[in-house]
Amino acid sequence: MTTPIPAPSRPPERDARAKYVFRLYVTGATPQSSRAVANLTALCERHLKGRYEIGVIDIYQHRDLARRSRIVVAPTLVKQYPAPVRRVIGDLSNADQVRRDLGLDLPGDEPPWTQT
C-alpha cells in the first residue's frame, strides 16, 4: 500500500489592499543609512504605492527603542505588518532580494509550483 504525497499547499492569500508597516533603524545621516531610506522608499513606491508606512528610527537618538527591538546592526529594516515579522540588514540595494526576504506577495509573483 502506498501513501499519496500531498500537493504543496499554497500560502494564504493576502488582501491586495493590506497596508504594510516598516521600521527602518539607522545610525544617523550616514551614506549607508541614507541609501537604505531611499531604497526602501523607492521599493514601496514601486510595489506598494499608497499601502505602506515607513518609520525611520535613529538608534543614536533612540537607543531604548533599538534595545527593545533587539537591533544590533544598522541599517536594519523590520516589516512589522502584515505578519510574519521579517528583518533585513543592509542598505537594501538589491530590491528583488529585499522583496523576497520580506516575503512580499506582489502581483505577478507566483509560487514555483504554479509556474509552467
Backbone bond lengths (Angstrom), bond angles and torsions (degrees), N, CA, C in turn:
res aa  C-N    CA-C-N  psi(-1)  N-CA   C-N-CA  omega(-1)  CA-C   N-CA-C  phi
1 M - - - 1.451 - - 1.524 108.94 -
2 T 1.310 116.98 133.13 1.460 120.94 179.97 1.517 109.84 -107.00
3 T 1.302 113.80 150.33 1.457 120.29 177.49 1.517 108.34 -101.33
4 P 1.322 118.10 125.41 1.464 119.16 -179.95 1.530 110.91 -65.84
5 I 1.319 113.96 145.46 1.461 120.07 177.16 1.521 107.45 -87.96
6 P 1.317 116.62 123.48 1.469 118.21 -178.71 1.529 111.12 -68.33
7 A 1.310 115.03 145.37 1.461 120.28 176.06 1.518 108.90 -69.29
8 P 1.336 116.96 148.45 1.462 118.67 177.92 1.521 109.78 -59.28
9 S 1.308 115.40 138.10 1.454 118.41 179.00 1.515 109.41 -84.00
10 R 1.294 115.08 146.48 1.459 120.79 177.90 1.521 108.48 -82.27
11 P 1.334 116.37 144.37 1.461 117.38 174.89 1.523 109.48 -64.42
12 P 1.324 117.61 154.40 1.460 118.75 179.94 1.525 110.61 -60.80
13 E 1.310 115.33 143.45 1.463 120.23 178.55 1.529 109.13 -67.69
14 R 1.301 114.92 140.79 1.461 119.57 177.42 1.509 109.77 -102.03
15 D 1.300 115.33 149.48 1.452 121.52 176.96 1.524 108.07 -64.45
16 A 1.313 116.89 123.08 1.463 121.52 -177.79 1.525 111.76 -64.22
17 R 1.336 117.14 -15.55 1.469 120.16 179.69 1.520 112.05 -101.92
18 A 1.332 117.37 6.89 1.469 120.33 -177.06 1.518 110.53 -58.92
19 K 1.314 115.29 141.04 1.456 120.58 177.64 1.521 108.42 -92.17
20 Y 1.308 116.43 135.02 1.456 122.90 179.18 1.520 109.16 -98.92
21 V 1.320 115.93 136.42 1.460 121.24 179.75 1.523 108.00 -118.20
22 F 1.331 115.22 121.73 1.459 122.49 -178.75 1.524 110.06 -119.73
23 R 1.322 116.07 145.66 1.460 122.90 170.17 1.517 106.36 -125.12
24 L 1.330 114.94 124.51 1.459 121.20 -179.52 1.521 108.31 -112.62
25 Y 1.314 115.93 114.38 1.464 122.50 179.49 1.515 108.41 -92.42
26 V 1.344 116.26 123.57 1.467 122.29 -176.89 1.523 109.83 -127.70
27 T 1.336 114.94 169.92 1.469 121.32 177.42 1.520 108.53 -116.11
28 G 1.301 116.07 85.44 1.458 120.56 178.06 1.518 112.13 67.70
29 A 1.338 115.31 -151.59 1.466 121.75 -176.89 1.522 110.87 -104.44
30 T 1.326 116.78 42.82 1.463 120.75 179.24 1.528 109.51 -70.62
31 P 1.335 117.17 158.23 1.474 119.29 177.46 1.531 112.77 -56.48
32 Q 1.323 117.41 -40.55 1.467 119.89 -179.72 1.529 110.87 -65.90
33 S 1.315 117.80 -39.69 1.465 120.97 177.76 1.521 110.72 -65.10
34 S 1.327 116.73 -43.22 1.466 121.10 179.06 1.526 111.29 -62.43
35 R 1.344 116.96 -41.31 1.469 120.99 177.37 1.529 110.52 -62.85
36 A 1.326 116.99 -41.45 1.462 120.42 -179.80 1.528 110.73 -61.94
37 V 1.322 117.59 -43.60 1.467 121.11 178.85 1.530 109.58 -62.79
38 A 1.325 117.34 -47.15 1.469 121.42 -178.99 1.528 111.24 -63.91
39 N 1.336 117.24 -42.85 1.463 120.43 -179.03 1.524 111.75 -66.59
40 L 1.330 117.23 -41.38 1.461 120.28 178.68 1.522 110.64 -65.45
41 T 1.313 117.28 -43.44 1.461 121.18 179.31 1.529 110.42 -61.07
42 A 1.333 117.27 -44.27 1.468 120.97 179.36 1.534 110.95 -63.37
43 L 1.327 117.26 -43.04 1.465 121.41 178.97 1.532 110.36 -60.78
44 C 1.318 116.06 -46.73 1.471 120.33 -178.83 1.524 111.38 -65.96
45 E 1.315 117.48 -41.74 1.467 120.53 179.60 1.526 110.88 -64.06
46 R 1.318 116.16 -35.59 1.462 119.68 -178.33 1.530 112.19 -75.45
47 H 1.323 117.45 -41.01 1.455 120.49 -170.98 1.531 115.55 -111.36
48 L 1.320 117.57 -20.27 1.473 120.34 -175.11 1.529 111.87 -129.61
49 K 1.286 117.40 28.13 1.461 121.89 -173.52 1.530 111.89 -47.65
50 G 1.337 114.72 123.46 1.453 121.04 178.33 1.523 114.70 77.99
51 R 1.340 117.13 3.20 1.472 120.00 -175.91 1.516 111.94 -128.52
52 Y 1.325 116.84 33.42 1.460 118.35 -178.57 1.519 111.35 -144.88
53 E 1.311 113.88 157.26 1.462 122.49 174.44 1.524 106.65 -134.20
54 I 1.326 115.72 129.80 1.463 120.90 178.80 1.519 108.71 -117.93
55 G 1.318 116.32 126.09 1.459 121.81 172.07 1.518 107.77 -111.97
56 V 1.322 116.35 125.65 1.465 120.77 178.97 1.520 107.76 -104.20
57 I 1.327 115.95 124.09 1.463 121.72 -177.40 1.516 109.38 -119.00
58 D 1.320 115.77 119.51 1.466 121.33 176.72 1.528 107.53 -83.83
59 I 1.324 115.88 115.01 1.465 118.45 -175.29 1.529 112.20 -69.72
60 Y 1.340 118.17 -17.36 1.461 119.57 174.46 1.526 110.44 -70.43
61 Q 1.324 116.91 -34.77 1.459 121.18 -178.63 1.537 112.86 -89.81
62 H 1.324 116.71 -22.88 1.471 120.92 -175.59 1.531 110.40 -131.57
63 R 1.304 115.22 61.03 1.471 120.35 -178.54 1.524 112.10 -59.06
64 D 1.334 116.14 -36.11 1.459 119.55 -179.01 1.526 111.92 -63.70
65 L 1.334 117.57 -39.94 1.472 120.46 177.51 1.525 110.94 -65.41
66 A 1.318 116.02 -41.30 1.467 120.20 178.89 1.529 110.16 -63.69
67 R 1.300 116.27 -43.01 1.468 120.79 -179.67 1.531 110.61 -63.54
68 R 1.338 116.97 -46.47 1.467 120.47 -179.89 1.523 112.26 -64.06
69 S 1.326 116.12 -31.95 1.465 120.66 179.69 1.519 112.33 -89.36
70 R 1.340 115.38 1.81 1.471 122.21 178.37 1.521 112.62 58.93
71 I 1.314 115.34 44.72 1.462 122.22 177.76 1.518 107.53 -91.98
72 V 1.321 116.94 121.58 1.464 120.79 -179.71 1.522 112.06 -117.86
73 V 1.328 117.68 -13.32 1.457 123.17 -179.55 1.516 107.58 -134.59
74 A 1.329 116.26 143.87 1.457 119.26 177.29 1.530 108.74 -134.63
75 P 1.320 116.77 146.79 1.452 127.56 1.63 1.525 112.39 -74.64
76 T 1.335 113.87 143.29 1.461 122.43 172.81 1.522 107.67 -130.35
77 L 1.328 115.28 127.89 1.455 121.61 176.68 1.523 108.46 -101.24
78 V 1.332 116.03 133.26 1.458 121.53 176.46 1.524 107.71 -121.18
79 K 1.341 115.65 121.11 1.464 120.32 172.34 1.525 105.39 -88.51
80 Q 1.330 116.30 111.56 1.458 120.48 -176.80 1.521 113.16 -89.83
81 Y 1.304 116.81 -32.40 1.456 120.71 -177.88 1.512 108.34 -147.53
82 P 1.307 119.45 141.47 1.450 128.62 -2.37 1.530 111.63 -75.10
83 A 1.329 115.18 160.49 1.462 121.47 179.85 1.525 109.22 -61.80
84 P 1.288 118.44 153.77 1.455 128.56 1.66 1.528 111.12 -83.60
85 V 1.332 115.29 157.43 1.455 121.13 175.84 1.523 107.68 -66.64
86 R 1.331 115.69 134.93 1.472 120.92 179.10 1.518 108.62 -132.45
87 R 1.345 116.35 151.86 1.470 122.46 179.28 1.513 110.32 -127.84
88 V 1.331 115.00 143.21 1.463 121.99 175.59 1.520 106.92 -135.79
89 I 1.326 115.92 132.17 1.465 121.40 -179.30 1.523 109.02 -107.36
90 G 1.325 116.59 138.44 1.461 121.50 175.70 1.511 111.37 123.12
91 D 1.355 114.95 -171.19 1.467 119.50 -175.37 1.530 113.39 -86.93
92 L 1.336 117.59 4.35 1.464 123.55 173.48 1.527 112.47 63.88
93 S 1.329 117.09 29.83 1.460 120.84 -175.02 1.524 113.80 -74.23
94 N 1.319 119.53 -23.48 1.463 122.04 177.97 1.530 107.97 -96.92
95 A 1.327 115.65 90.04 1.471 121.23 -172.83 1.525 112.60 -58.94
96 D 1.332 117.96 -40.65 1.469 119.72 -179.54 1.528 110.98 -64.14
97 Q 1.326 116.38 -41.85 1.467 119.85 179.24 1.527 110.70 -67.14
98 V 1.315 117.03 -40.47 1.471 120.86 178.53 1.522 109.86 -61.65
99 R 1.342 116.95 -43.82 1.465 120.88 177.91 1.519 111.40 -57.61
100 R 1.332 115.97 -46.05 1.470 119.77 179.53 1.531 110.90 -65.72
101 D 1.342 116.56 -43.76 1.463 120.06 -178.54 1.528 112.06 -62.56
102 L 1.322 116.26 -32.71 1.463 120.35 -179.88 1.521 112.57 -83.28
103 G 1.330 116.97 -9.68 1.449 120.30 -179.90 1.512 112.80 69.52
104 L 1.317 116.65 33.90 1.458 119.84 -179.68 1.518 110.08 -74.42
105 D 1.316 116.81 125.23 1.456 122.41 173.68 1.511 106.73 -93.27
106 L 1.319 115.17 105.25 1.455 119.60 -176.06 1.522 109.85 -115.02
107 P 1.335 117.52 153.97 1.465 119.85 178.91 1.528 109.96 -53.62
108 G 1.326 114.81 136.77 1.459 120.02 179.93 1.511 113.16 92.99
109 D 1.322 117.92 -15.87 1.465 120.86 176.65 1.520 107.79 -85.01
110 E 1.297 115.87 127.60 1.451 120.04 177.81 1.512 108.80 -127.05
111 P 1.317 117.18 146.44 1.463 118.90 174.31 1.526 109.42 -59.87
112 P 1.329 118.38 148.70 1.461 120.73 -175.56 1.522 113.73 -58.94
113 W 1.343 119.11 -27.40 1.449 119.53 -177.35 1.524 113.10 -76.82
114 T 1.354 117.48 -8.20 1.472 119.14 178.15 1.510 111.75 -100.81
115 Q 1.325 117.76 -7.19 1.463 119.86 -178.58 1.519 109.79 -80.89
116 T 1.335 115.68 141.86 1.461 119.88 179.34 1.492 111.42 -119.71
